[in-house]
């Protein structure tokens, strides 16, 4: 993820944060937290890549742990 992509993502989320006009502080806090978690997830996926379907699956084989069958 480049700086420009991150700033574009932050700009999109900023408009969503500004649109929170609810009077209830508790609801506003929940929405804000959800938006920040979503933005963090998108930023990490942009840096690290997509999360695989099975996150426990190893991508490479360790040659020292292979059985010599």
Biopython code that builds the backbone (N, CA, C, O; Angstrom):
import numpy as np
from Bio.PDB.StructureBuilder import StructureBuilder

atoms = [
    (1, "UNK", "N", (0.852, -1.169, 0.000)),
    (1, "UNK", "CA", (0.000, 0.000, 0.000)),
    (1, "UNK", "C", (0.897, 1.231, 0.000)),
    (1, "UNK", "O", (1.818, 1.348, 0.808)),
    (2, "UNK", "N", (0.618, 2.123, -0.898)),
    (2, "UNK", "CA", (1.393, 3.354, -0.976)),
    (2, "UNK", "C", (0.786, 4.418, -0.060)),
    (2, "UNK", "O", (-0.318, 4.261, 0.463)),
    (3, "UNK", "N", (1.522, 5.478, 0.113)),
    (3, "UNK", "CA", (1.045, 6.578, 0.957)),
    (3, "UNK", "C", (-0.240, 7.181, 0.378)),
    (3, "UNK", "O", (-1.162, 7.525, 1.117)),
    (4, "UNK", "N", (-0.285, 7.302, -0.942)),
    (4, "UNK", "CA", (-1.460, 7.877, -1.591)),
    (4, "UNK", "C", (-2.690, 6.995, -1.382)),
    (4, "UNK", "O", (-3.785, 7.505, -1.143)),
    (5, "UNK", "N", (-2.515, 5.672, -1.473)),
    (5, "UNK", "CA", (-3.638, 4.754, -1.246)),
    (5, "UNK", "C", (-4.143, 4.854, 0.183)),
    (5, "UNK", "O", (-5.349, 4.846, 0.428)),
    (6, "UNK", "N", (-3.191, 4.949, 1.144)),
    (6, "UNK", "CA", (-3.591, 5.074, 2.548)),
    (6, "UNK", "C", (-4.337, 6.378, 2.791)),
    (6, "UNK", "O", (-5.349, 6.400, 3.492)),
    (7, "UNK", "N", (-3.837, 7.463, 2.213)),
    (7, "UNK", "CA", (-4.496, 8.755, 2.402)),
    (7, "UNK", "C", (-5.878, 8.777, 1.754)),
    (7, "UNK", "O", (-6.794, 9.415, 2.273)),
    (8, "UNK", "N", (-6.035, 8.088, 0.629)),
    (8, "UNK", "CA", (-7.346, 8.003, -0.012)),
    (8, "UNK", "C", (-8.311, 7.220, 0.888)),
    (8, "UNK", "O", (-9.471, 7.604, 1.042)),
    (9, "UNK", "N", (-7.824, 6.119, 1.482)),
    (9, "UNK", "CA", (-8.635, 5.337, 2.411)),
    (9, "UNK", "C", (-9.008, 6.159, 3.637)),
    (9, "UNK", "O", (-10.156, 6.133, 4.083)),
    (10, "UNK", "N", (-8.040, 6.886, 4.179)),
    (10, "UNK", "CA", (-8.308, 7.735, 5.347)),
    (10, "UNK", "C", (-9.311, 8.831, 5.007)),
    (10, "UNK", "O", (-10.148, 9.180, 5.840)),
    (11, "UNK", "N", (-9.240, 9.376, 3.803)),
    (11, "UNK", "CA", (-10.184, 10.412, 3.390)),
    (11, "UNK", "C", (-11.606, 9.857, 3.303)),
    (11, "UNK", "O", (-12.560, 10.518, 3.716)),
    (12, "UNK", "N", (-11.744, 8.655, 2.771)),
    (12, "UNK", "CA", (-13.067, 8.015, 2.695)),
    (12, "UNK", "C", (-13.628, 7.786, 4.097)),
    (12, "UNK", "O", (-14.791, 8.091, 4.362)),
    (13, "UNK", "N", (-12.807, 7.254, 4.983)),
    (13, "UNK", "CA", (-13.267, 6.993, 6.350)),
    (13, "UNK", "C", (-13.532, 8.294, 7.094)),
    (13, "UNK", "O", (-14.417, 8.340, 7.949)),
    (14, "UNK", "N", (-12.781, 9.357, 6.787)),
    (14, "UNK", "CA", (-12.999, 10.641, 7.452)),
    (14, "UNK", "C", (-14.390, 11.181, 7.146)),
    (14, "UNK", "O", (-15.058, 11.720, 8.029)),
    (15, "UNK", "N", (-14.826, 11.038, 5.902)),
    (15, "UNK", "CA", (-16.169, 11.508, 5.563)),
    (15, "UNK", "C", (-17.226, 10.690, 6.301)),
    (15, "UNK", "O", (-18.270, 11.222, 6.677)),
    (16, "UNK", "N", (-16.959, 9.397, 6.509)),
    (16, "UNK", "CA", (-17.896, 8.575, 7.281)),
    (16, "UNK", "C", (-17.912, 8.993, 8.750)),
    (16, "UNK", "O", (-18.965, 8.997, 9.387)),
    (17, "UNK", "N", (-16.753, 9.341, 9.278)),
    (17, "UNK", "CA", (-16.678, 9.783, 10.676)),
    (17, "UNK", "C", (-17.403, 11.119, 10.844)),
    (17, "UNK", "O", (-18.110, 11.324, 11.831)),
    (18, "UNK", "N", (-17.230, 12.016, 9.891)),
    (18, "UNK", "CA", (-17.916, 13.302, 9.970)),
    (18, "UNK", "C", (-19.423, 13.159, 9.866)),
    (18, "UNK", "O", (-20.161, 14.004, 10.374)),
    (19, "UNK", "N", (-19.889, 12.101, 9.217)),
    (19, "UNK", "CA", (-21.326, 11.912, 9.041)),
    (19, "UNK", "C", (-22.015, 11.380, 10.306)),
    (19, "UNK", "O", (-23.239, 11.257, 10.335)),
    (20, "UNK", "N", (-21.253, 11.073, 11.325)),
    (20, "UNK", "CA", (-21.848, 10.602, 12.581)),
    (20, "UNK", "C", (-22.469, 11.797, 13.308)),
    (20, "UNK", "O", (-21.764, 12.553, 13.976)),
    (21, "UNK", "N", (-23.754, 11.961, 13.181)),
    (21, "UNK", "CA", (-24.440, 13.100, 13.783)),
    (21, "UNK", "C", (-25.439, 12.663, 14.847)),
    (21, "UNK", "O", (-26.373, 13.400, 15.165)),
    (22, "UNK", "N", (-25.247, 11.478, 15.393)),
    (22, "UNK", "CA", (-26.179, 10.997, 16.407)),
    (22, "UNK", "C", (-25.911, 11.714, 17.725)),
    (22, "UNK", "O", (-24.773, 12.055, 18.050)),
    (23, "UNK", "N", (-26.971, 11.930, 18.463)),
    (23, "UNK", "CA", (-26.824, 12.650, 19.729)),
    (23, "UNK", "C", (-26.347, 11.737, 20.854)),
    (23, "UNK", "O", (-25.774, 12.208, 21.837)),
    (24, "UNK", "N", (-26.578, 10.443, 20.713)),
    (24, "UNK", "CA", (-26.195, 9.495, 21.752)),
    (24, "UNK", "C", (-24.700, 9.201, 21.642)),
    (24, "UNK", "O", (-24.238, 8.653, 20.641)),
    (25, "UNK", "N", (-23.957, 9.565, 22.669)),
    (25, "UNK", "CA", (-22.512, 9.390, 22.661)),
    (25, "UNK", "C", (-22.116, 7.919, 22.591)),
    (25, "UNK", "O", (-21.113, 7.581, 21.964)),
    (26, "UNK", "N", (-22.883, 7.049, 23.220)),
    (26, "UNK", "CA", (-22.569, 5.625, 23.216)),
    (26, "UNK", "C", (-22.655, 5.040, 21.798)),
    (26, "UNK", "O", (-21.790, 4.265, 21.390)),
    (27, "UNK", "N", (-23.700, 5.413, 21.054)),
    (27, "UNK", "CA", (-23.849, 4.938, 19.676)),
    (27, "UNK", "C", (-22.760, 5.518, 18.784)),
    (27, "UNK", "O", (-22.230, 4.830, 17.911)),
    (28, "UNK", "N", (-22.431, 6.780, 19.005)),
    (28, "UNK", "CA", (-21.386, 7.422, 18.218)),
    (28, "UNK", "C", (-20.038, 6.737, 18.449)),
    (28, "UNK", "O", (-19.262, 6.541, 17.514)),
    (29, "UNK", "N", (-19.770, 6.375, 19.711)),
    (29, "UNK", "CA", (-18.514, 5.704, 20.042)),
    (29, "UNK", "C", (-18.446, 4.334, 19.371)),
    (29, "UNK", "O", (-17.395, 3.963, 18.848)),
    (30, "UNK", "N", (-19.544, 3.573, 19.374)),
    (30, "UNK", "CA", (-19.568, 2.256, 18.737)),
    (30, "UNK", "C", (-19.328, 2.363, 17.239)),
    (30, "UNK", "O", (-18.559, 1.585, 16.674)),
    (31, "UNK", "N", (-19.983, 3.321, 16.595)),
    (31, "UNK", "CA", (-19.802, 3.512, 15.158)),
    (31, "UNK", "C", (-18.360, 3.918, 14.846)),
    (31, "UNK", "O", (-17.767, 3.436, 13.882)),
    (32, "UNK", "N", (-17.803, 4.812, 15.672)),
    (32, "UNK", "CA", (-16.428, 5.263, 15.466)),
    (32, "UNK", "C", (-15.461, 4.098, 15.601)),
    (32, "UNK", "O", (-14.553, 3.946, 14.784)),
    (33, "UNK", "N", (-15.648, 3.274, 16.627)),
    (33, "UNK", "CA", (-14.775, 2.119, 16.823)),
    (33, "UNK", "C", (-14.872, 1.153, 15.645)),
    (33, "UNK", "O", (-13.857, 0.623, 15.191)),
    (34, "UNK", "N", (-16.087, 0.921, 15.151)),
    (34, "UNK", "CA", (-16.266, 0.018, 14.010)),
    (34, "UNK", "C", (-15.570, 0.570, 12.765)),
    (34, "UNK", "O", (-14.941, -0.180, 12.017)),
    (35, "UNK", "N", (-15.683, 1.881, 12.545)),
    (35, "UNK", "CA", (-15.014, 2.489, 11.400)),
    (35, "UNK", "C", (-13.501, 2.385, 11.509)),
    (35, "UNK", "O", (-12.827, 2.119, 10.513)),
    (36, "UNK", "N", (-12.956, 2.590, 12.705)),
    (36, "UNK", "CA", (-11.513, 2.524, 12.879)),
    (36, "UNK", "C", (-10.992, 1.093, 12.725)),
    (36, "UNK", "O", (-9.913, 0.885, 12.170)),
    (37, "UNK", "N", (-11.744, 0.115, 13.207)),
    (37, "UNK", "CA", (-11.341, -1.287, 13.032)),
    (37, "UNK", "C", (-11.347, -1.642, 11.549)),
    (37, "UNK", "O", (-10.432, -2.305, 11.060)),
    (38, "UNK", "N", (-12.378, -1.201, 10.839)),
    (38, "UNK", "CA", (-12.464, -1.462, 9.399)),
    (38, "UNK", "C", (-11.303, -0.811, 8.658)),
    (38, "UNK", "O", (-10.701, -1.429, 7.780)),
    (39, "UNK", "N", (-10.988, 0.429, 9.006)),
    (39, "UNK", "CA", (-9.879, 1.128, 8.348)),
    (39, "UNK", "C", (-8.555, 0.439, 8.656)),
    (39, "UNK", "O", (-7.712, 0.300, 7.770)),
    (40, "UNK", "N", (-8.361, 0.009, 9.888)),
    (40, "UNK", "CA", (-7.129, -0.681, 10.263)),
    (40, "UNK", "C", (-6.990, -1.995, 9.500)),
    (40, "UNK", "O", (-5.904, -2.337, 9.032)),
    (41, "UNK", "N", (-8.099, -2.730, 9.376)),
    (41, "UNK", "CA", (-8.071, -3.997, 8.650)),
    (41, "UNK", "C", (-7.715, -3.766, 7.188)),
    (41, "UNK", "O", (-6.901, -4.493, 6.619)),
    (42, "UNK", "N", (-8.322, -2.758, 6.587)),
    (42, "UNK", "CA", (-8.057, -2.470, 5.180)),
    (42, "UNK", "C", (-6.606, -2.022, 4.973)),
    (42, "UNK", "O", (-5.977, -2.386, 3.979)),
    (43, "UNK", "N", (-6.081, -1.238, 5.905)),
    (43, "UNK", "CA", (-4.698, -0.776, 5.798)),
    (43, "UNK", "C", (-3.729, -1.944, 5.948)),
    (43, "UNK", "O", (-2.757, -2.040, 5.199)),
    (44, "UNK", "N", (-3.982, -2.828, 6.902)),
    (44, "UNK", "CA", (-3.101, -3.989, 7.074)),
    (44, "UNK", "C", (-3.162, -4.928, 5.879)),
    (44, "UNK", "O", (-2.134, -5.453, 5.453)),
    (45, "UNK", "N", (-4.347, -5.144, 5.337)),
    (45, "UNK", "CA", (-4.460, -5.979, 4.150)),
    (45, "UNK", "C", (-3.747, -5.346, 2.971)),
    (45, "UNK", "O", (-3.199, -6.053, 2.125)),
    (46, "UNK", "N", (-3.747, -4.031, 2.905)),
    (46, "UNK", "CA", (-3.034, -3.355, 1.837)),
    (46, "UNK", "C", (-1.535, -3.522, 1.956)),
    (46, "UNK", "O", (-0.838, -3.616, 0.946)),
    (47, "UNK", "N", (-1.031, -3.559, 3.175)),
    (47, "UNK", "CA", (0.405, -3.709, 3.401)),
    (47, "UNK", "C", (0.819, -5.179, 3.319)),
    (47, "UNK", "O", (1.807, -5.511, 2.663)),
    (48, "UNK", "N", (0.070, -6.054, 3.980)),
    (48, "UNK", "CA", (0.451, -7.458, 4.078)),
    (48, "UNK", "C", (-0.133, -8.337, 2.988)),
    (48, "UNK", "O", (0.386, -9.422, 2.727)),
    (49, "UNK", "N", (-1.190, -7.893, 2.354)),
    (49, "UNK", "CA", (-1.869, -8.705, 1.352)),
    (49, "UNK", "C", (-3.167, -9.250, 1.924)),
    (49, "UNK", "O", (-3.466, -9.080, 3.106)),
    (50, "UNK", "N", (-3.930, -9.910, 1.058)),
    (50, "UNK", "CA", (-5.214, -10.467, 1.482)),
    (50, "UNK", "C", (-5.018, -11.565, 2.520)),
    (50, "UNK", "O", (-4.016, -12.280, 2.495)),
    (51, "UNK", "N", (-5.972, -11.695, 3.426)),
    (51, "UNK", "CA", (-5.949, -12.756, 4.423)),
    (51, "UNK", "C", (-6.436, -14.036, 3.753)),
    (51, "UNK", "O", (-7.504, -14.035, 3.142)),
    (52, "UNK", "N", (-5.669, -15.140, 3.855)),
    (52, "UNK", "CA", (-6.099, -16.387, 3.211)),
    (52, "UNK", "C", (-7.336, -16.954, 3.902)),
    (52, "UNK", "O", (-7.632, -16.617, 5.048)),
    (53, "UNK", "N", (-8.055, -17.826, 3.182)),
    (53, "UNK", "CA", (-9.264, -18.421, 3.750)),
    (53, "UNK", "C", (-8.933, -19.258, 4.980)),
    (53, "UNK", "O", (-9.647, -19.201, 5.981)),
    (54, "UNK", "N", (-7.857, -20.034, 4.909)),
    (54, "UNK", "CA", (-7.426, -20.825, 6.056)),
    (54, "UNK", "C", (-6.120, -20.222, 6.557)),
    (54, "UNK", "O", (-5.045, -20.530, 6.043)),
    (55, "UNK", "N", (-6.224, -19.363, 7.562)),
    (55, "UNK", "CA", (-5.052, -18.645, 8.046)),
    (55, "UNK", "C", (-4.052, -19.548, 8.755)),
    (55, "UNK", "O", (-2.933, -19.119, 9.033)),
    (56, "UNK", "N", (-4.431, -20.796, 9.056)),
    (56, "UNK", "CA", (-3.522, -21.724, 9.727)),
    (56, "UNK", "C", (-2.635, -22.477, 8.739)),
    (56, "UNK", "O", (-1.641, -23.082, 9.142)),
    (57, "UNK", "N", (-2.973, -22.450, 7.468)),
    (57, "UNK", "CA", (-2.249, -23.199, 6.450)),
    (57, "UNK", "C", (-0.875, -22.580, 6.219)),
    (57, "UNK", "O", (-0.755, -21.370, 6.031)),
    (58, "UNK", "N", (0.165, -23.421, 6.234)),
    (58, "UNK", "CA", (1.517, -22.940, 5.990)),
    (58, "UNK", "C", (1.716, -22.734, 4.495)),
    (58, "UNK", "O", (1.199, -23.500, 3.683)),
    (59, "UNK", "N", (2.450, -21.721, 4.144)),
    (59, "UNK", "CA", (2.691, -21.428, 2.740)),
    (59, "UNK", "C", (3.964, -22.090, 2.230)),
    (59, "UNK", "O", (4.044, -22.452, 1.056)),
    (60, "UNK", "N", (4.953, -22.252, 3.094)),
    (60, "UNK", "CA", (6.203, -22.870, 2.675)),
    (60, "UNK", "C", (6.494, -24.070, 3.564)),
    (60, "UNK", "O", (6.028, -24.158, 4.700)),
    (61, "UNK", "N", (7.261, -24.970, 3.026)),
    (61, "UNK", "CA", (7.643, -26.162, 3.784)),
    (61, "UNK", "C", (9.018, -25.932, 4.379)),
    (61, "UNK", "O", (9.937, -25.508, 3.678)),
    (62, "UNK", "N", (9.164, -26.205, 5.648)),
    (62, "UNK", "CA", (10.440, -26.070, 6.335)),
    (62, "UNK", "C", (11.252, -27.334, 6.057)),
    (62, "UNK", "O", (10.826, -28.419, 6.454)),
    (63, "UNK", "N", (12.408, -27.237, 5.391)),
    (63, "UNK", "CA", (13.165, -28.434, 5.023)),
    (63, "UNK", "C", (13.712, -29.191, 6.235)),
    (63, "UNK", "O", (14.042, -30.371, 6.111)),
    (64, "UNK", "N", (13.816, -28.568, 7.369)),
    (64, "UNK", "CA", (14.338, -29.231, 8.549)),
    (64, "UNK", "C", (13.270, -30.055, 9.271)),
    (64, "UNK", "O", (13.599, -30.873, 10.131)),
    (65, "UNK", "N", (12.011, -29.851, 8.935)),
    (65, "UNK", "CA", (10.935, -30.557, 9.614)),
    (65, "UNK", "C", (10.242, -31.593, 8.730)),
    (65, "UNK", "O", (9.199, -32.127, 9.109)),
    (66, "UNK", "N", (10.796, -31.878, 7.581)),
    (66, "UNK", "CA", (10.207, -32.848, 6.664)),
    (66, "UNK", "C", (10.679, -34.248, 7.058)),
    (66, "UNK", "O", (11.865, -34.467, 7.307)),
    (67, "UNK", "N", (9.726, -35.201, 7.111)),
    (67, "UNK", "CA", (10.082, -36.585, 7.411)),
    (67, "UNK", "C", (10.869, -37.189, 6.249)),
    (67, "UNK", "O", (10.489, -37.006, 5.092)),
    (68, "UNK", "N", (11.968, -37.913, 6.539)),
    (68, "UNK", "CA", (12.789, -38.474, 5.448)),
    (68, "UNK", "C", (12.238, -39.791, 4.912)),
    (68, "UNK", "O", (13.017, -40.729, 4.742)),
    (69, "UNK", "N", (10.961, -39.912, 4.642)),
    (69, "UNK", "CA", (10.366, -41.157, 4.146)),
    (69, "UNK", "C", (10.757, -41.456, 2.744)),
    (69, "UNK", "O", (10.336, -42.471, 2.189)),
]
sb = StructureBuilder()
sb.init_structure("model")
sb.init_model(0)
sb.init_chain("A")
sb.init_seg("    ")
for serial, (resi, resn, name, xyz) in enumerate(atoms, 1):
    if name == "N":
        sb.init_residue(resn, " ", resi, " ")
    sb.init_atom(name, np.array(xyz, "f"), 0.0, 1.0, " ", f" {name:<3s}", serial, name[0])
structure = sb.get_structure()
